[in-house]
């Protein structure tokens, strides 16, 4: 994606290497899935050893990082949708 004059830097940095809305949605869904994975599930299921083996995260630090990142990608997508940023990208490809 190329930066236009009216595009904020935070939007450009979020999707600088993603050129389609579909790719942006895949990134957001992957971040949302990893955010759910980052919940320290082993703290809630103390008697289940298999939960600790599958969900390796034991503290809240990863979740605290993933929530703002996912939100950043989501608001960047909203900005591009509201300012027809994807149409600009498609026109650049033609």
Buried (B, 14 or more C-beta within 10 A) or exposed (E): BEEEEEBEEEBBEBBEEBBBBEEBBEBBEEBBEBBEBBBBBBBEEEEEEEBBEEBEBEEEEBBEEBBEEBEBBBEBBEBBEEBEBBEBBEEEEE
